[in-house]
Structure formats: C-alpha cells, structure tokens
Amino acid sequence: MSKRSSVTDRPEKDRQAPPALPPVISIVLPVLNEARILAETLSGLPVAADVEIILVDGGSTDGTRELAGRFPHLRLLAAPRGRGCQMNAGARAARGELLTFLHADTQLSPVHLAALRRAAADPAFSAGAFELALSPPTPALRFIACGANWRSRLLGLPYGDQVLTLRRDLFHALGGFAHRRPEDLDLVLRLKRGSRLRLLSPPVISSGRRWLEQGYFAATRRHWLALARHLAERLFTKGWPPQGELEKQG
C-alpha cells in the first residue's frame, strides 16, 4: 500500500472548506423609521448565496433597527440621515458586482431576482430599473404607474422606487449618489450621458401611500414640479456637480 495519503484520508479537522464566493447582487436598502412596513419588505426578499442584503439606517427611533435584527441574513449599517448618503454607505460596503437600490416600500420577489441575475450575466447590461406597479391597484394608481412607465421608456427617467441597478464599476465611476434630493434623478441624468439604461420586467410593486396620503393630483403635481425644477437647475446653474458624493462620508 502506498504511504501517500489521499485527500479523503486526511482528518476532518485538517480539511478546509472552499472559500465562499462573493455575492453577485448587493441589495442596498436605506431606511428611516420604517418599522410599520419593513417586515413585509424584508420577508419578501429572497435568501440566496449570490445575494447580499444591506440595510442602512439613518437614525430610526421607531424600532426599525430592532425589527431588522430578526433577519440574521442581512447586514445592518448606520449612516447619517439622507437617502443618498445612506445608499452611498451601503454601496461602499457592498461586495456584489451588481448594486441594486431598493426602497422600503417596494417589493422585490424571486422573479425580480431572476431578472437581476439575467442582467448580471449579460455583458451588455450596465444599468437599469424595473417597470412600476402601484399598490393598491386602484384605477388612479394604475394610471399613475402607466405614466411612470412611459416616462421611463420615452425619456429614460426612472425614479428610485423602480429599483435602480448599476454595475459596481459604473456606479463608482459616476461618483455614486448626491447627498441631497432628488438623488435618484440626478444619478439617472448623469448615467444617461454615457450609458443606456434598460427597463426590466416584470414590474415591481411599490406602495401608493404618498398619493393616498397627499391626494392623487397634489402628489403627481409635486413630482412633475420637482422634475422641472431639477432640470432647470441643471441647465441654468452649476448647483449640481458632474460627480456624486460617494467618497464623502456624510
């Protein structure tokens, strides 16, 4: 018998498990006092080896952090208050190739994760967002969601509730998000200069609570006025720099 031992002859304690592969998709979720709705969002997120979930709290006082502790598969970070600042903090900590930015009131299901995996495997994909559906599906909210999808298709301007997704290298090249609103629209406009944004399907379901609380007309008017004001500020002032504030720590 040969004196050389095979790998299987080595004691169990001497064997080393293969190193864990880094995640492909990093889901970054900024939160601030979202305990009322967060459990539903987190419960719907798939748990998979190729996905990491990073929750970035901006100083919640309503039990959001305690609720997040019930989900041991996610990473909980703290950052100064502000969605752009929080998402940048999550992106700096992320290890995935595809950075996916999720709002607390938007549902991401296994079918959406499958779409993200297909995007990550496609060398031609650099950035995208999902089509939008609003809940509850009242006629008015369906009409508003339809308008958001046409805006995304015709103008290439999806908003943050449509789950913005970018390759890590592209996000860093753009400098990440600005630390003031509208951080999502600012990033999309900078992205459009050199990349093509792809609209993914099926639609993600986001809460229509803003329209229900503020009124359909008032909330829609506020969104379009914010868009017009931001475009005018970019065109006629130097208030928005060409890069985001990813390297700024708050």
N, C-alpha and C positions, 0 to 999 in steps of 0.2 A: 504494500500500500504506500502511495506517495506520502511524504511528510508534509507536502504543501497543503494547506487548508483552503478550502473553498470559502467564498463569502458566506455561504449559508452555515458553515461550521463555526463562525465567529459568535461569541456570546452576544445575547440580545443587547446588553448594555453598551457594547462596543460599536454597535451599528449606528449609523447616523441617518436620520430621515433626510430625504432630498429637500433642499431649501424651497420654501414656499414661493410660488411665482407672484410677482407684483400684480395688483388688480389691473384690469383693462379699463374699467369705468369707475370714475370717482364722482359720487353724487354729493354735492355741497348744498346744504340746506340752512339758510340763515333764519333765525327765529328771534322773536321778541314778544314775550307774553302771549304765547300761542297754545297754552295748555288746553284750552277748550277744544281745539281742532287737531292738535298734533298727534294724538294717539291714533286716530284714523289714518292719517298720512303715513306714519311710521309702520303701522300694522300692514299696510298695503305694499310696502317696499319689499321686493324680493331679496332673500338672503342667498348669496351665491359667492363662490370663491373668487370670481373675476370682478366682483363689485365691492367697493368700499363706500360707506355712508358716513359723511362728516357733518355733524350738526354744530353750527356756530351760533352761540348765544350772545346776544348783545346787552345782557344785563337784566334778564327777566326777573320779575318779582311775584309771579303768579303760580309757581310750581312747575314751570316748563322744564327746568333742569332736572328736577326730581322725577318727572314723568319720563324724560329721556333715559334716566338710569334704569328703567325697566327693560330697555332694549340693549342687551350686552354686546350686540354685534356692531353697534355704531360707535364712532369716535366723537366725543363731546369736547368742543373747544370754546374758549371765550374770546371775545374781541370787542373793541369799542363799538358803541351803538351806531348803526348805519348799515343799510343793506350792502352797499358797495364795499365798505370796509370789512364787513363780516365775510362776504363772499371771497374777497381777496385773501383773507386769513385762511379760509378753507382751502383755497387753491394753492397757497404756499405749502400747506401740509399734505396735499393730495399726492398720491403716488401713481394714479392711473394715467393712461395715455389720453383718455377722453374725459374732459371736465364737463360735468353736467350740473347746471344750477337750477335747483328746484325750489319753488315757493311752498310755504307750509300749507297753503290751501289748494294745492294742485296734486292730483293723484297720479302716481306712476306705477303701472301694473306690469306683470310679466310680459305682456305683448309689447309694451313700450320698451322694456329692457331688451327684448329680442330685436326691435328696430335699432336700438343703440348698438347692439353687438354687430348687426349687419353694417351699420355706418362705420364702426371702428375697424372692421375688416376690409372696407373699401378704400383703397389708396387714394381715390379721387375725392373722398369726403374730407372737408376741412372744418366746416361749421354748419350748424343747422338749428332748427327749432321744430316743435310739433304744431300741427293744426290744433285748433282750440274748440272745446265744447264747454258750455257753462251749465252749472247745476244750481237750482233745479231747472229742468228743461222747459221753462215757460216759453210761450211764443216770443215774448220780448227778448229774453236772453238768447234764444236761438238766433234771432235776427242780429243781435249784437255780436255773437260769436261768428256768424256768417260774415259780417263786416270786417271783423278782425282777420279772418282767413283771407278775404280778398285783399286787405291791406298788406298782408304778408306776401301774397302771391304777386300782386301787381307792383308794389313799392319795395318789397323786400325788407319790411319793417315789422318783424315780430316783436312782441314785448316779453318781459321776463316771466309772465305767467304761462308762456308757451314752452318753457324749459329750454333755455339757451344752452347749446352744447358746442364745445370747441376742442380741437386738438390742443394738447398741452403746450406745444411749441408755439402755436399761433397765438394762444392766449397770452403767453409771456412776451411774445414779440409786440403785441398790442399794448402791453403795459397793464393788462387787467382792467378792472372797473375803476371809474372815478368814484370818489367818496361823497359825492352829492348827487341828488336826483335830477334828471332821470338817468341813473347809471346804466340801465339796460339799453335804452335808446341810444345813448352816447356810444356804448360799445358796438352796437349794431351798425351805426353810421361809420365808425372807424373801420369796422370789419369790411364794409361794402367797398372800400377803396381798392382792395386788392384780392378779395376772396368772394366766392359765390356761396351764398347761404342756401342750404337745401331745406325744404319743408318736408318734415317727416310725418308719417301716419302710422297708426290711427290717431285721432285727436286725443289729447289729454283732457281730462275733466277737471276744471277749476271752479272754485266756488264763485257764485254770483253775488256774494254778500255785499260787495260795495254798491252794486246797482240797487239791491233790495233795500239797503240802509239809507242810501243817499237819494234814491229816485233814479229811474232809468234815464230820463233826459238830462238831469243835472250831472250825473256821473259821466255820461257819454260826452257831454259838452266839456266837462273838466278835462277829460282825456285828450280831446282834439285841440283844446286851447293849449294844453301843456305841450303837445306835439308842435303846434305852430310857434309857440314861444321859444321852444328849444331850437327849432330850425332857424328862426330869425336870429337868435343869439349866436348861433354858429356862423351864420352868413355875415352878420354885420358887426360882430365884436370878436375879441380874442379871449373871451371868457372860458372857452373850452380848449385845453391844450391837445396836441395831437396824440399824446400818450395817456394811458390811465395811471393809477396811483398804486400799482401792485407792490412796489418796493417801499411805499410809505406805510409805517406800522400803526396807523391810526391817526 
